[in-house]
Amino acid sequence: MDKILISPRSLTKDGHPSLNLLEEAGYKIVYATPGKQPSEEELLEKLPGCVGYLAGVEKITKKVLEAAKELKVISRNGTGVDNIDLEAAKQLNISIRRTEGANAKGVAELTIALMFDLVRNISFHDAKMKSKRWERKKGIELEGKVLGLVGCGQIGKEITLRVLGLGMKVLAYRRHPDRSFAPSERFSWVSFDELLEQSDIISLHRPAEPSGRPVVTEDVIKKMKKGIYIINTARASLLDESAALIALKDGHIAGIATDVFPKEPPEEFSLVKHERVIATPHLGGYTKESVDRATVGAVENLIDALK
């Protein structure tokens, strides 16, 4: 019986009814460790012998792909594939499938929730109240503020449609902008430098650089307004943590919210522990609706590709 590896944490921990379709199609399901992102060692142990792989955000290296000699398709339960060695997959004739837009609404809504938390210090005030301390920080209102989207695909578009209703202005930067998306006079496609200079809040929604180099570096931060807020629900490598910590200390960055980390769970907590940083454990697409859309799409992609 042909085998399929299931590795996304939401599926190894909780399962999903649509996985039954794989068994009904005649495949044997192999699960990674429940609730944990698989290491290279675990993938080297479990992926060989599998013809299909329903993958999460774990690193999928050339070494892993070369060991999986029967593997025909990797189906992501999301859009990003920068965790996969795509050149190796191409050389080995392994098909890559994505579930475009499945997580977009969930990530968009979390981004907006983090934005509210940042500008009104909700997590800070909650922590103080729980420790029986009545302490207040003055916040800001979002109406009239400028949100800069670094990357504006499906997630950025979902965010735009929501925050326009808050009375915000949206600036978007993308290497290849979709000029057909023009939902309001308060939305503009701009250059990267224009976005940095004009935004009050910047949110990251683009793939990681193939080199792994940060996009938000010390020099980039210097071009931003003093008192900028930064949100990262995309990839941890986009933000230079050392530069961000320095800018938090000197007040150039007013606050950071991050849902992504270089290693998950994280091993380094310097950024997370800062009092003006909000950290969540990769919750962007972790909603019932997003998991349903992504899993159904990924399963359908697997079955289609293996046919």
C-alpha positions as CSV (number, residue, x, y, z in Angstrom):
1,M,0.0,0.0,0.0
2,D,1.4,3.4,-1.0
3,K,2.1,5.7,1.9
4,I,1.6,9.4,2.5
5,L,3.3,11.4,5.3
6,I,1.3,14.0,7.2
7,S,3.4,16.6,9.0
8,P,1.5,19.9,9.8
9,R,1.1,20.3,13.5
10,S,-2.6,21.1,13.3
11,L,-3.2,17.7,11.6
12,T,-0.8,15.5,13.6
13,K,-2.3,16.8,16.8
14,D,-6.0,17.1,16.0
15,G,-6.5,15.1,12.8
16,H,-9.1,16.1,10.2
17,P,-12.0,14.3,8.5
18,S,-10.7,15.0,5.0
19,L,-7.7,12.8,5.6
20,N,-10.1,9.9,5.4
21,L,-10.3,10.6,1.7
22,L,-6.6,9.5,1.4
23,E,-7.4,6.1,3.1
24,E,-10.5,5.7,0.9
25,A,-8.3,6.3,-2.1
26,G,-6.1,3.4,-1.0
27,Y,-3.2,5.1,0.7
28,K,-1.7,4.4,4.2
29,I,-1.2,7.5,6.3
30,V,2.0,8.0,8.2
31,Y,2.0,10.8,10.8
32,A,4.9,12.9,12.1
33,T,5.2,13.3,15.9
34,P,1.8,14.8,17.1
35,G,1.9,18.6,17.6
36,K,5.6,19.0,16.8
37,Q,7.3,20.4,13.7
38,P,9.4,17.4,12.4
39,S,13.2,17.7,12.3
40,E,15.3,16.6,9.4
41,E,16.1,13.4,11.3
42,E,12.4,12.6,11.6
43,L,11.8,13.3,8.0
44,L,14.7,11.0,7.0
45,E,13.2,8.3,9.1
46,K,9.5,8.6,7.9
47,L,9.5,10.1,4.4
48,P,11.4,7.3,2.5
49,G,8.8,4.9,1.1
50,C,6.1,7.6,0.8
51,V,4.7,8.6,-2.5
52,G,3.0,11.7,-1.2
53,Y,3.7,14.3,1.5
54,L,1.2,16.7,3.0
55,A,3.7,19.2,4.4
56,G,3.7,22.1,6.8
57,V,6.3,24.8,7.2
58,E,9.2,22.5,8.3
59,K,12.5,22.7,6.4
60,I,12.5,20.2,3.6
61,T,16.2,19.8,2.5
62,K,17.9,18.3,-0.5
63,K,19.1,15.5,1.7
64,V,15.6,14.6,2.8
65,L,14.3,14.7,-0.8
66,E,17.1,12.6,-2.1
67,A,16.3,10.0,0.6
68,A,12.6,9.9,-0.4
69,K,13.2,7.9,-3.6
70,E,9.5,7.1,-4.2
71,L,8.2,10.6,-3.5
72,K,6.1,12.0,-6.3
73,V,4.4,15.1,-4.8
74,I,4.6,17.5,-1.9
75,S,1.3,19.2,-1.1
76,R,1.5,22.2,1.2
77,N,-1.4,23.1,3.4
78,G,-0.7,26.7,2.7
79,T,0.9,29.0,0.1
80,G,4.5,29.4,1.1
81,V,7.0,27.0,-0.3
82,D,10.3,28.7,0.7
83,N,10.8,26.0,3.3
84,I,11.3,23.5,0.4
85,D,14.5,23.1,-1.6
86,L,12.7,23.7,-4.9
87,E,15.7,23.2,-7.1
88,A,16.3,19.7,-5.6
89,A,12.6,18.9,-6.0
90,K,12.7,19.9,-9.7
91,Q,15.8,17.8,-10.3
92,L,14.1,14.8,-8.7
93,N,10.9,15.4,-10.6
94,I,8.9,15.9,-7.4
95,S,5.7,17.9,-8.0
96,I,5.0,20.8,-5.6
97,R,1.3,21.8,-5.0
98,R,0.0,24.7,-2.9
99,T,-3.4,25.7,-1.5
100,E,-3.5,29.3,-2.7
101,G,-5.3,31.6,-0.3
102,A,-6.5,28.9,2.1
103,N,-5.0,30.7,5.2
104,A,-5.4,34.2,3.9
105,K,-8.5,35.2,6.0
106,G,-7.1,33.7,9.2
107,V,-3.7,35.4,8.8
108,A,-5.3,38.7,7.8
109,E,-7.6,38.7,10.9
110,L,-4.7,37.8,13.2
111,T,-2.6,40.7,11.7
112,I,-5.4,43.1,12.5
113,A,-5.8,41.7,16.0
114,L,-2.1,42.2,16.6
115,M,-2.3,45.7,15.2
116,F,-5.0,46.6,17.7
117,D,-3.0,45.0,20.5
118,L,0.1,47.0,19.6
119,V,-1.5,50.4,19.4
120,R,-3.6,50.0,22.5
121,N,-1.2,47.9,24.6
122,I,-3.8,45.3,25.3
123,S,-1.5,42.5,26.3
124,F,0.5,44.9,28.6
125,H,-2.6,46.1,30.4
126,D,-4.0,42.5,30.8
127,A,-0.7,41.4,32.3
128,K,-0.7,44.3,34.8
129,M,-4.3,43.7,35.8
130,K,-3.6,40.0,36.4
131,S,-0.7,41.0,38.7
132,K,-3.2,43.4,40.5
133,R,-1.5,46.5,39.2
134,W,-3.5,49.5,37.9
135,E,-1.1,50.9,35.3
136,R,-2.0,52.6,32.0
137,K,-0.2,53.4,28.7
138,K,-1.7,55.9,26.3
139,G,-2.5,54.4,22.9
140,I,-3.2,55.8,19.5
141,E,-6.3,55.5,17.2
142,L,-6.1,53.9,13.8
143,E,-8.3,56.2,11.8
144,G,-6.2,58.3,9.5
145,K,-3.0,56.2,10.1
146,V,-1.0,54.6,7.3
147,L,-0.5,50.9,7.1
148,G,2.3,49.7,4.9
149,L,2.1,46.2,3.5
150,V,5.5,44.7,2.5
151,G,4.1,42.1,0.1
152,C,0.5,42.3,-1.0
153,G,-0.8,39.0,-2.4
154,Q,-4.1,37.4,-1.1
155,I,-3.3,38.1,2.6
156,G,-2.4,41.7,1.9
157,K,-5.6,42.2,-0.1
158,E,-7.7,40.7,2.7
159,I,-6.1,43.0,5.2
160,T,-6.6,46.0,3.0
161,L,-10.3,45.4,2.6
162,R,-10.7,45.2,6.3
163,V,-8.6,48.2,7.5
164,L,-10.1,50.5,4.9
165,G,-13.2,50.2,7.0
166,L,-11.3,51.5,9.9
167,G,-10.5,54.7,8.1
168,M,-6.9,53.8,7.5
169,K,-4.8,54.5,4.4
170,V,-2.9,51.5,2.9
171,L,0.4,51.6,1.0
172,A,1.5,48.4,-0.6
173,Y,4.8,47.3,-2.0
174,R,5.3,44.2,-4.2
175,R,7.9,43.4,-6.8
176,H,5.2,42.7,-9.3
177,P,2.1,44.7,-8.2
178,D,-1.4,43.6,-9.2
179,R,-2.5,46.9,-10.6
180,S,-6.1,45.5,-11.0
181,F,-6.4,45.6,-7.2
182,A,-7.4,49.2,-6.5
183,P,-10.2,49.1,-3.9
184,S,-10.1,52.7,-2.7
185,E,-8.5,56.1,-3.2
186,R,-6.9,55.4,0.2
187,F,-5.0,52.5,-1.3
188,S,-1.8,52.9,-3.3
189,W,1.0,50.8,-4.8
190,V,4.3,52.5,-3.9
191,S,8.0,51.9,-3.9
192,F,9.7,50.2,-0.9
193,D,11.3,53.5,0.2
194,E,8.0,55.4,0.0
195,L,6.4,52.8,2.1
196,L,9.1,53.0,4.8
197,E,9.0,56.7,4.9
198,Q,5.2,57.2,5.1
199,S,3.9,54.3,7.1
200,D,2.8,54.4,10.8
201,I,2.5,50.6,10.9
202,I,4.4,48.1,8.7
203,S,3.2,44.5,8.2
204,L,5.2,41.9,6.5
205,H,3.5,39.5,4.0
206,R,6.1,38.2,1.6
207,P,8.2,35.1,1.2
208,A,11.7,34.8,2.8
209,E,14.7,35.7,0.6
210,P,16.2,32.6,-0.9
211,S,19.5,33.6,0.8
212,G,17.8,33.8,4.1
213,R,18.9,37.5,4.5
214,P,16.6,39.8,6.4
215,V,14.5,42.4,4.5
216,V,14.1,44.6,7.6
217,T,17.7,45.5,8.5
218,E,19.3,48.2,10.5
219,D,19.5,50.5,7.5
220,V,15.8,49.8,6.5
221,I,14.6,50.6,10.1
222,K,16.5,53.9,9.9
223,K,14.3,54.9,6.9
224,M,11.1,54.3,8.9
225,K,9.3,56.9,11.0
226,K,10.3,57.1,14.6
227,G,7.7,55.3,16.7
228,I,7.0,52.7,13.9
229,Y,5.0,49.5,14.7
230,I,6.1,46.3,12.9
231,I,4.0,43.2,12.5
232,N,5.4,39.9,11.1
233,T,3.0,37.0,10.4
234,A,5.1,35.8,7.4
235,R,8.6,34.5,8.0
236,A,10.9,35.1,10.9
237,S,14.0,35.6,8.6
238,L,12.4,38.8,7.2
239,L,13.3,40.7,10.4
240,D,16.8,41.2,11.7
241,E,16.2,40.6,15.4
242,S,19.4,42.2,16.6
243,A,18.6,45.4,14.7
244,A,15.0,45.3,16.0
245,L,16.1,45.0,19.6
246,I,18.4,48.0,19.3
247,A,15.6,50.0,17.7
248,L,13.2,49.0,20.4
249,K,15.7,50.2,23.0
250,D,16.3,53.6,21.5
251,G,12.6,54.1,20.8
252,H,12.7,54.1,17.0
253,I,10.4,51.1,17.0
254,A,7.4,51.6,19.3
255,G,6.4,47.9,19.2
256,I,6.7,44.6,17.4
257,A,4.2,41.8,17.0
258,T,5.5,38.5,15.7
259,D,3.8,35.2,15.0
260,V,6.8,33.5,13.4
261,F,10.2,32.3,14.7
262,P,13.5,30.9,13.2
263,K,12.8,27.7,15.1
264,E,9.4,26.6,16.3
265,P,9.1,26.4,19.3
266,P,11.7,29.1,19.6
267,E,15.0,28.5,21.5
268,E,16.0,32.2,21.7
269,F,13.7,34.5,23.6
270,S,15.5,37.8,23.6
271,L,12.9,39.5,21.3
272,V,9.9,37.7,22.7
273,K,10.7,38.8,26.3
274,H,10.9,42.5,25.5
275,E,8.0,44.4,27.1
276,R,7.1,46.1,23.8
277,V,6.9,42.8,21.8
278,I,3.8,40.7,21.4
279,A,4.5,37.1,20.5
280,T,2.0,34.4,19.4
281,P,2.9,30.7,18.6
282,H,2.3,30.7,14.8
283,L,-1.5,31.2,15.0
284,G,-2.0,32.9,11.6
285,G,-3.7,30.0,9.8
286,Y,-4.7,28.2,12.9
287,T,-8.4,28.7,12.8
288,K,-11.1,26.1,12.2
289,E,-12.0,27.7,8.8
290,S,-8.4,28.1,7.6
291,V,-7.4,24.5,8.7
292,D,-10.5,23.2,6.9
293,R,-9.8,25.0,3.6
294,A,-6.1,24.2,3.7
295,T,-6.5,20.5,4.5
296,V,-9.3,19.9,2.0
297,G,-7.3,21.7,-0.7
298,A,-4.0,19.9,0.2
299,V,-5.7,16.5,0.2
300,E,-7.4,17.1,-3.2
301,N,-4.1,18.3,-4.6
302,L,-2.4,15.1,-3.4
303,I,-5.0,12.8,-4.9
304,D,-5.0,14.7,-8.2
305,A,-1.3,14.7,-8.5
306,L,-0.9,11.0,-7.6
307,K,-3.5,10.1,-10.2
